[in-house]
Amino acid sequence: MTQEWMRNILEHYGQAVTLRTAEGEVSGTAFLQPVTERGERVPSSMTGLGWEDERQWLYLGLAKVESGDTVLWGAHTFRVKSSRAYYIGEELNHWWALLEQVKEAA
């Protein structure tokens, strides 16, 4: 029941993503958003191509993701740094993951 509730929310408000895992590639929906730092500072660095955003991102979705998996969203590519399942009672509710944006090769 709890996963059905989460599925309905994701269908209405989630972003379309593609997940690349060891088992293959699958399309789905998830919530993705940057993790803000204290004081809303955006960690960044200067490269030869300009400022590079170094924020980590949050993933909430029904599809299992593990460290090293890839999440594609629009023109963005993210690598899963860590993940864990969240339960309500004995039932899986969603997967949480911390992502880092994959830097493009120059």
Summary of the structure (lengths in Angstrom):
residues: 106
radius of gyration: 14.9
end to end distance: 46.8
largest distance: 50.4
contacts: 277
relative contact order: 0.23
helix: 14%
strand: 57%
